[in-house]
Amino acid sequence: MLDRVVSPLTTSREPVAPPRRLQRLRRTASLRDLVAETGFTQSQLIQPLFIVEDPAGAGAIPGLPGNARLSPGTASAQFERDLEAGVQQFILFPVPARKHAHDFDPAFICEAIATLRRRAGEDASLWLDTCLCSYSHDGHCCLHDARGEQDLPATLDALAGLALAYAAAGADGIAPSDMNDGRVAALRLALDSAGHDLVPIMSYSAKFASQLYGPFRGAANSAPTHGDRRRYQIDVRARRDALASSQRCAAEGADLLMVKPGMSSLDLIQPIATATGLAVGAYQVSGEYAALALLAREGFADFDLALLESWHALRRGGAAFIITYGARLGRALGLAAR
Ligand SMILES: [Zn+2]
């Protein structure tokens, strides 16, 4: 019995152990397809829509090709095109015309929700990003008291007020992105108390303070006027914090969890899913999407292939769903509908 052979890959006359030829199954497309472990459908991609109250603020979003700020009027047309392109999941980002210290008014987005909900039927789900930063005068995701400290009770009240308005208008799900302690429990209680006990919560449960949110902040008009968000978002070095935050969201009643930024949180998706038993999604954030577009623009990558590669990597990391600015491209990139 031969346990050592002469390798064809060496010019040496000395017998060597043969390399394991992993390339055999990489040789053709059909062999690669045979052993592919990840796959997904367009129904697992969520398309963000930015809806501005002031039509003058509508238009292309710098850094995010294929995405625009939509007025309530143009949102319906884009929604229609997206439905025709096979998009089934949307996350709406309200961008009010005026910012206030408190007493936020979501009437414009509620009208848009109701319009899109009537059109969507059961073909699509509308998730509502729920935060204060696009409404608040200082662009923070929480309210502050007179001393400049975070006012948690007032923050949770304001978030609950928005969530209730969104749910009453027809939102299919609430997606709190603020990272304030206790918000999932507060939103669950408020929703249940108002008869919205079947409205799920998709919690941004592991949201890191990041440099990769740049194009989004322009689109959502949510950049803070002072300070930064490191007092409530997670430090990129704090893995335990990300797990604890996700476990707490699950314990408080979240139905779905999420990591953000997605591509730099690949190490956390499966551990969070295992620890909580919940489906965990990944948000391919604006900077990550823009980076691929910039590479392609400079001729360093094929945008479509890079996008697909990034989605497969997120899927391989355990993502149950992906929020991406390219969701409406899914069918064109060859994904099955469901
Ligand atoms: Zn926010």
Boltz pocket constraint, residues with backbone or C-beta under 6 A from the ligand:
constraints:
  - pocket:
      binder: B
      contacts: [[A, 131], [A, 132], [A, 133], [A, 134], [A, 139], [A, 140], [A, 141], [A, 177], [A, 178], [A, 222]]
      max_distance: 6.0
